[in-house]
Amino acid sequence: MPYLKIQTNQTIDADRANTLLAEASRLVAAELGKPESYVMVAIEPPLPMLFAGKADPLAYLELKSIGLPEAKTTALSQALCNLMETVGISKQRVYIEFADAERAMWGWNGATF
């Protein structure tokens, strides 16, 4: 049920992207205390993006999950920003949107949670 979408203006080669996906999946599962078997992670192709009027490396992340507690967002922000630094994106150039999804608004396996 957790879903992490990573958007960036940087090209990440296929091997590094696969590693980043695996690391992000483990991180989200661990930080949220949820089974990794429910975690989905996506990296979108590089997009033309600006932050603070500059096209320097940047990222925008969206993390949605059922029961995403506000008390965990600071730790998640730190962990996700650290993860983005492994691909050359400074913490100061990362925005993260957290969303707590209602069970009835999250579908899976022909039903909802």
VENGI-V947371 format. One record per run of one state. SS is the DSSP state (a for helix, b for strand, c for the rest). FROM is the first residue (numbers start at 1). TO is the last residue. If there is no record, write none. Layout:
<<SS:FROM:TO> <SS:FROM:TO>>
This chain:
<<c:1:2> <b:3:8> <c:9:13> <a:14:32> <c:33:35> <a:36:38> <c:39:39> <b:40:43> <c:44:50> <b:51:51> <c:52:53> <b:54:54> <c:55:58> <b:59:66> <c:67:69> <a:70:85> <c:86:90> <a:91:93> <b:94:101> <c:102:102> <a:103:105> <c:106:106> <b:107:108> <c:109:110> <b:111:112> <c:113:113>>
